[in-house]
Amino acid sequence: MSDWLKNVGGDALLSLHIQPGAKKTEVVGRHGAALKIRLAAPPVDGKANDCLIEFLATALGVTKRRVELISGASARAKRVRIEDMDSALVRERLYAC
């Protein structure tokens, strides 16, 4: 199990390091104890958070309703919960991006 990804009940909990304002949205790899994701959205007016939720929902094949930003709304370090999804499946799908 990765330290950036945990099972909590039936949900997956992700620890992320976000780089907003990138040329394209993509998973970069590890950043300490987090998974680094670059976002092609600026860090203003919640655009980066919206982009992150949209990206994760699409990459994981779930609805945006199942992706919840639980901490770090105004920080680069974020914690996200994916409702009703096993962490092994999350890891597989994000590394395929």
C-alpha positions as CSV (number, residue, x, y, z in Angstrom):
1,M,0.0,0.0,0.0
2,S,1.2,3.5,-0.8
3,D,1.5,6.1,1.9
4,W,-0.4,8.6,-0.3
5,L,-3.3,6.2,-0.7
6,K,-5.3,4.5,2.1
7,N,-8.6,2.5,2.5
8,V,-11.0,4.1,5.0
9,G,-14.1,2.0,5.3
10,G,-15.2,1.4,1.7
11,D,-13.6,4.6,0.5
12,A,-10.2,5.6,-0.8
13,L,-8.3,8.5,0.8
14,L,-5.7,10.2,-1.3
15,S,-3.0,12.6,-0.1
16,L,-2.1,14.9,-3.0
17,H,0.4,17.6,-3.9
18,I,-1.1,19.9,-6.5
19,Q,0.7,22.2,-9.0
20,P,-1.8,24.6,-10.5
21,G,-1.2,26.6,-13.6
22,A,0.6,23.8,-15.5
23,K,0.4,23.4,-19.3
24,K,-1.7,20.3,-19.0
25,T,-3.4,18.3,-16.3
26,E,-1.6,15.1,-15.5
27,V,-0.3,12.7,-12.8
28,V,3.4,13.4,-12.3
29,G,4.4,10.8,-9.7
30,R,5.4,10.8,-6.0
31,H,6.2,14.0,-4.1
32,G,7.3,12.9,-0.6
33,A,4.3,11.1,1.0
34,A,1.9,12.5,-1.6
35,L,1.0,11.9,-5.2
36,K,1.8,15.0,-7.4
37,I,-0.8,16.2,-9.9
38,R,-0.3,19.1,-12.3
39,L,-3.4,21.0,-13.1
40,A,-4.1,23.2,-16.2
41,A,-6.1,25.6,-14.2
42,P,-5.1,28.7,-12.2
43,P,-5.3,28.7,-8.4
44,V,-8.0,31.4,-8.4
45,D,-11.7,31.3,-7.5
46,G,-11.7,27.5,-6.9
47,K,-10.8,26.8,-10.5
48,A,-7.9,24.5,-9.6
49,N,-10.1,22.5,-7.1
50,D,-12.8,22.2,-9.7
51,C,-10.2,21.0,-12.3
52,L,-8.9,18.4,-9.8
53,I,-12.3,17.0,-9.0
54,E,-13.1,16.8,-12.7
55,F,-9.8,15.1,-13.5
56,L,-10.0,12.6,-10.7
57,A,-13.6,11.7,-11.6
58,T,-12.8,11.2,-15.2
59,A,-9.6,9.2,-14.6
60,L,-11.2,7.0,-12.0
61,G,-14.5,6.5,-14.0
62,V,-16.7,7.8,-11.3
63,T,-19.2,10.7,-11.0
64,K,-17.9,14.0,-9.5
65,R,-20.4,13.5,-6.7
66,R,-18.2,10.6,-5.4
67,V,-15.0,12.8,-5.3
68,E,-14.8,14.9,-2.2
69,L,-12.1,17.4,-1.3
70,I,-11.9,17.0,2.5
71,S,-8.9,19.3,3.3
72,G,-6.6,21.7,1.6
73,A,-9.0,23.8,-0.4
74,S,-6.6,26.8,-0.5
75,A,-3.3,24.8,-0.2
76,R,-1.2,22.7,-2.5
77,A,-1.4,19.7,0.0
78,K,-4.9,18.3,-0.4
79,R,-6.7,15.2,0.9
80,V,-9.5,13.7,-1.3
81,R,-11.9,10.9,-0.6
82,I,-13.3,8.7,-3.4
83,E,-16.5,7.2,-2.2
84,D,-17.1,3.5,-2.6
85,M,-13.8,2.7,-4.3
86,D,-10.9,0.4,-3.4
87,S,-7.5,2.0,-3.2
88,A,-6.0,-0.7,-5.4
89,L,-8.3,0.3,-8.2
90,V,-7.6,4.0,-7.6
91,R,-3.8,3.3,-7.9
92,E,-4.2,1.3,-11.0
93,R,-6.3,3.9,-12.8
94,L,-4.3,6.9,-11.8
95,Y,-1.0,5.4,-12.8
96,A,-2.5,4.6,-16.2
97,C,-3.1,8.3,-16.8
